[in-house]
Amino acid sequence: MTHETILGTAIVGAAFVLGACSGTMAADKHASFYHCDSGQVTTEDLPSTGHTKLKTTGCGHEEIFYCIGAKCRSARILAIRLFAGDHACTDDKTTATAEGEDGMTWVASGCDQTQKYQCKEVPREVLQCDPVQ
């Protein structure tokens, strides 16, 4: 086996392990947010030009997670958590609805208030969502 073959095999193996880590982390975060067992959550790889993109399904909900290694975030869940923190409203009293088809613009509402968030993929933090005025 040549050095290049060994290196290529190591890179493919590392990518497989990181993908498995991402799937497990996304399923765990999904289950934690929806208060169910992660064994009830399935993951599916989705095409992506950036971070690893996974669809999680289970506990009566579906989410899209973006992951770097074992760090995963859902734009919808991030918008809900930001809104809840910014508006003194709990997660369970907050909803977020996608605006547009890209899955990166969310309108969060709860406790008689509404806020739009624009999310984007960023290095190290996976996703960042900012309020839109």
TIMARMAR-901294 format. One line per 4 residues: number of its first residue (from 0); their letters; for each residue x, y, z of N, C-alpha, C. Coordinates in Angstrom, 2 decimals, m for minus. Layout:
TIMARMAR-901294
NUM	a	X,Y,Z,X,Y,Z,X,Y,Z  ...
***
This chain:
TIMARMAR-901294
0	mthe	0.84,m1.16,0.00,0.00,0.00,0.00,0.90,1.24,0.00  0.58,2.20,m0.86,1.39,3.42,m0.93,0.97,4.39,0.16  1.82,5.38,0.38,1.53,6.41,1.38,0.23,7.14,1.02  0.03,7.43,m0.29,m1.16,8.13,m0.75,m2.43,7.30,m0.50
4	tilg	m2.33,5.99,m0.71,m3.48,5.11,m0.48,m3.84,5.08,1.00  m2.83,4.97,1.85,m3.07,4.96,3.29,m3.70,6.27,3.73  m3.15,7.40,3.25,m3.68,8.70,3.60,m5.12,8.85,3.12  m5.41,8.43,1.89,m6.77,8.50,1.34,m7.74,7.66,2.15
8	taiv	m7.31,6.46,2.55,m8.16,5.59,3.37,m8.43,6.22,4.72  m7.42,6.85,5.31,m7.59,7.51,6.61,m8.57,8.67,6.51  m8.50,9.45,5.43,m9.41,10.59,5.24,m10.84,10.10,5.07  m11.06,9.08,4.25,m12.39,8.51,4.06,m12.93,7.95,5.37
12	gaaf	m12.09,7.25,6.12,m12.50,6.70,7.42,m12.86,7.79,8.40  m12.07,8.86,8.44,m12.36,9.98,9.35,m13.67,10.65,8.96  m13.92,10.83,7.67,m15.17,11.43,7.22,m16.36,10.58,7.61  m16.23,9.25,7.51,m17.31,8.35,7.91,m17.59,8.47,9.40
16	vlga	m16.54,8.49,10.22,m16.71,8.61,11.68,m17.34,9.94,12.02  m16.88,11.04,11.40,m17.46,12.35,11.68,m18.92,12.39,11.25  m19.26,11.78,10.13,m20.65,11.73,9.68,m21.52,10.97,10.67  m20.99,9.87,11.19,m21.73,9.09,12.20,m21.90,9.91,13.46
20	csgt	m20.85,10.64,13.86,m20.92,11.51,15.04,m21.99,12.57,14.84  m22.01,13.19,13.65,m22.99,14.23,13.36,m24.41,13.69,13.45  m24.64,12.50,12.89,m25.97,11.90,12.94,m26.42,11.62,14.35  m25.53,11.11,15.18,m25.86,10.83,16.58,m26.13,12.13,17.32
24	maad	m25.29,13.14,17.11,m25.46,14.43,17.79,m26.77,15.09,17.37  m27.07,15.08,16.08,m28.32,15.68,15.59,m29.53,14.97,16.20  m29.50,13.64,16.23,m30.60,12.87,16.82,m30.74,13.19,18.32  m29.62,13.30,19.03,m29.67,13.64,20.46,m30.25,15.03,20.69
28	khas	m29.84,16.00,19.88,m30.36,17.37,20.04,m31.85,17.43,19.70  m32.25,16.72,18.66,m33.67,16.66,18.28,m34.48,16.08,19.43  m34.03,14.95,19.96,m34.75,14.28,21.05,m34.80,15.15,22.30  m33.72,15.83,22.60,m33.68,16.69,23.78,m34.67,17.85,23.65
32	fyhc	m34.72,18.48,22.48,m35.62,19.61,22.28,m37.08,19.19,22.35  m37.39,18.01,21.80,m38.78,17.55,21.77,m39.12,16.59,22.91  m38.22,16.43,23.86,m38.45,15.63,25.07,m38.87,14.19,24.77  m38.02,13.50,24.01,m38.28,12.09,23.73,m36.95,11.35,23.70
36	dsgq	m36.99,10.06,23.49,m35.80,9.22,23.46,m35.13,9.33,22.08  m33.80,9.48,22.06,m33.10,9.62,20.78,m33.23,8.37,19.90  m33.58,7.23,20.52,m33.82,6.02,19.75,m35.04,6.13,18.85  m35.90,7.12,19.11,m37.09,7.35,18.29,m36.81,8.26,17.09
40	vtte	m35.58,8.74,16.99,m35.23,9.72,15.96,m34.36,9.07,14.88  m34.75,9.29,13.62,m33.94,8.80,12.50,m33.26,9.99,11.83  m32.12,9.73,11.19,m31.41,10.80,10.48,m31.20,10.38,9.03  m31.19,11.39,8.17,m30.96,11.16,6.75,m30.01,12.25,6.24
44	dlps	m28.94,11.83,5.56,m28.01,12.79,4.95,m28.71,13.52,3.82  m28.50,14.82,3.74,m29.04,15.63,2.65,m27.89,16.26,1.87  m28.09,16.52,0.58,m27.04,17.18,m0.19,m26.75,18.57,0.38  m25.47,18.94,0.41,m25.10,20.23,0.93,m23.80,20.70,0.28
48	tght	m23.70,21.99,0.05,m22.47,22.55,m0.48,m21.60,23.12,0.64  m22.12,23.11,1.87,m21.37,23.64,3.01,m21.17,22.58,4.06  m21.69,22.84,5.25,m21.58,21.90,6.36,m22.38,20.63,6.07  m22.15,19.58,6.86,m22.97,18.37,6.76,m24.40,18.77,7.06
52	klkt	m25.35,18.29,6.27,m26.76,18.64,6.42,m27.55,17.35,6.63  m28.31,17.29,7.73,m29.06,16.10,8.08,m30.52,16.43,8.36  m31.41,15.56,7.91,m32.82,15.68,8.28,m33.07,14.69,9.41  m33.62,15.18,10.51,m33.98,14.30,11.63,m35.51,14.21,11.67
56	tgcg	m35.99,13.01,11.95,m37.43,12.77,12.03,m37.70,11.93,13.25  m38.69,12.33,14.03,m39.09,11.56,15.19,m39.82,12.42,16.19  m40.49,11.77,17.13,m41.20,12.47,18.20,m42.27,13.41,17.65  m42.77,13.11,16.45,m43.80,13.93,15.83,m43.28,15.18,15.14
60	heei	m41.95,15.30,14.95,m41.37,16.50,14.35,m40.27,16.14,13.36  m39.99,17.10,12.49,m38.90,16.95,11.52,m38.06,18.22,11.59  m36.75,18.07,11.56,m35.83,19.20,11.61,m34.72,19.01,10.59  m34.08,20.10,10.22,m32.87,20.07,9.40,m31.74,20.58,10.29
64	fyci	m30.69,19.77,10.42,m29.53,20.15,11.21,m28.34,20.35,10.30  m27.53,21.33,10.61,m26.25,21.58,9.96,m25.18,21.22,10.98  m24.16,20.47,10.56,m23.17,19.96,11.50,m21.75,20.17,11.01  m20.87,20.40,11.97,m19.42,20.34,11.75,m18.94,19.34,12.79
68	gakc	m18.51,18.17,12.32,m18.08,17.13,13.27,m19.24,16.76,14.18  m19.04,16.90,15.48,m20.08,16.54,16.45,m20.92,17.74,16.88  m20.69,18.91,16.30,m21.45,20.10,16.66,m22.55,20.32,15.64  m23.80,20.27,16.08,m24.95,20.38,15.18,m25.93,21.44,15.67
72	rsar	m26.53,22.14,14.71,m27.56,23.13,15.04,m28.67,23.10,14.01  m29.88,23.35,14.47,m31.05,23.52,13.62,m31.40,25.00,13.61  m31.60,25.59,12.42,m31.94,27.01,12.32,m33.27,27.29,13.03  m34.23,26.41,12.90,m35.54,26.60,13.54,m35.40,26.61,15.06
76	ilai	m34.71,25.61,15.60,m34.54,25.52,17.06,m33.71,26.70,17.57  m32.69,27.11,16.81,m31.88,28.25,17.22,m32.73,29.52,17.25  m33.57,29.73,16.24,m34.45,30.91,16.22,m35.41,30.89,17.41  m35.96,29.73,17.74,m36.87,29.61,18.89,m36.13,29.96,20.18
80	rlfa	m34.93,29.43,20.35,m34.17,29.68,21.58,m33.74,31.15,21.69  m33.33,31.73,20.58,m32.96,33.15,20.60,m34.17,34.02,20.95  m35.29,33.73,20.30,m36.52,34.48,20.56,m36.92,34.35,22.03  m36.91,33.13,22.54,m37.31,32.89,23.94,m36.42,33.69,24.89
84	gdha	m35.12,33.70,24.63,m34.21,34.46,25.47,m34.37,35.97,25.33  m34.58,36.44,24.10,m34.71,37.88,23.85,m36.03,38.46,24.33  m37.07,37.63,24.41,m38.41,38.13,24.71,m39.01,37.54,25.99  m38.17,36.99,26.86,m38.63,36.42,28.13,m39.83,35.50,27.93
88	ctdd	m39.71,34.61,26.96,m40.76,33.66,26.62,m40.12,32.27,26.61  m40.79,31.27,27.10,m40.20,29.93,27.14,m40.28,29.23,25.79  m39.37,28.25,25.58,m39.35,27.48,24.33,m40.71,26.87,24.01  m41.39,26.36,25.05,m42.65,25.66,24.80,m43.79,26.61,24.45
92	ktta	m43.60,27.92,24.62,m44.62,28.90,24.24,m44.22,29.65,22.97  m43.15,29.18,22.32,m42.63,29.84,21.13,m42.71,28.90,19.93  m43.10,29.44,18.80,m43.11,28.67,17.55,m42.26,29.43,16.53  m41.81,28.72,15.53,m41.07,29.36,14.43,m41.54,28.76,13.13
96	taeg	m41.82,29.62,12.17,m42.31,29.22,10.86,m41.31,29.68,9.80  m40.99,28.78,8.87,m40.05,29.12,7.80,m40.67,30.14,6.87  m39.85,31.07,6.42,m40.27,32.03,5.41,m39.35,31.84,4.22  m39.88,31.53,3.08,m39.05,31.24,1.92,m38.72,29.76,1.87
100	edgm	m37.97,29.38,0.86,m37.69,27.96,0.64,m36.32,27.51,1.09  m35.45,28.43,1.49,m34.08,28.04,1.82,m33.91,27.50,3.24  m34.93,27.64,4.08,m34.86,27.13,5.45,m33.96,27.95,6.35  m33.62,29.15,5.94,m32.71,29.99,6.74,m33.36,31.27,7.25
104	twva	m34.62,31.51,6.90,m35.34,32.66,7.42,m36.53,32.15,8.23  m36.61,32.58,9.48,m37.64,32.08,10.40,m38.36,33.22,11.08  m39.66,33.10,11.22,m40.45,34.06,11.98,m40.87,33.34,13.26  m40.32,33.82,14.37,m40.62,33.23,15.68,m41.67,34.09,16.36
108	sgcd	m42.57,33.43,17.08,m43.61,34.18,17.79,m43.99,33.44,19.06  m44.47,34.22,20.01,m44.92,33.71,21.29,m45.06,34.85,22.27  m45.82,34.63,23.32,m46.00,35.65,24.36,m46.39,37.01,23.75  m47.27,36.98,22.75,m47.79,38.18,22.08,m46.73,39.02,21.38
112	qtqk	m45.65,38.38,20.93,m44.59,39.09,20.22,m44.15,38.27,19.01  m43.53,38.94,18.03,m43.03,38.27,16.82,m41.69,38.86,16.44  m40.79,38.01,15.94,m39.47,38.47,15.48,m39.00,37.59,14.32  m38.48,38.21,13.27,m37.92,37.46,12.15,m36.41,37.30,12.38
116	yqck	m35.89,36.11,12.03,m34.46,35.81,12.14,m33.94,35.33,10.80  m32.77,35.84,10.42,m32.08,35.38,9.22,m30.87,34.57,9.68  m30.80,33.32,9.24,m29.72,32.42,9.66,m28.77,32.17,8.50  m27.53,31.83,8.84,m26.53,31.51,7.82,m25.52,30.54,8.41
120	evpr	m24.90,29.77,7.52,m23.82,28.87,7.93,m22.58,29.70,8.21  m21.90,29.40,9.33,m20.67,30.09,9.69,m19.65,29.07,10.19  m18.36,29.35,10.01,m17.34,28.44,10.52,m17.40,28.33,12.05  m17.04,27.22,12.56,m16.95,26.92,13.99,m18.27,26.91,14.74
124	evlq	m19.16,27.86,14.51,m20.44,27.90,15.22,m21.55,27.17,14.48  m21.29,26.70,13.29,m22.22,25.99,12.41,m23.26,26.94,11.84  m24.13,27.49,12.68,m25.16,28.42,12.24,m25.16,29.66,13.13  m25.55,30.77,12.51,m25.75,32.00,13.26,m27.08,32.57,12.78
128	cdpv	m27.92,33.00,13.70,m29.19,33.63,13.35,m29.22,35.02,13.97  m29.58,36.00,13.15,m29.65,37.38,13.62,m31.05,37.92,13.42  m31.51,38.76,14.38,m32.83,39.38,14.21,m32.85,40.31,13.00  m33.97,40.35,12.30,m34.16,41.23,11.16,m35.13,42.31,11.59
132	q	m34.76,43.55,11.39,m35.62,44.67,11.78,m36.71,44.94,10.77
***
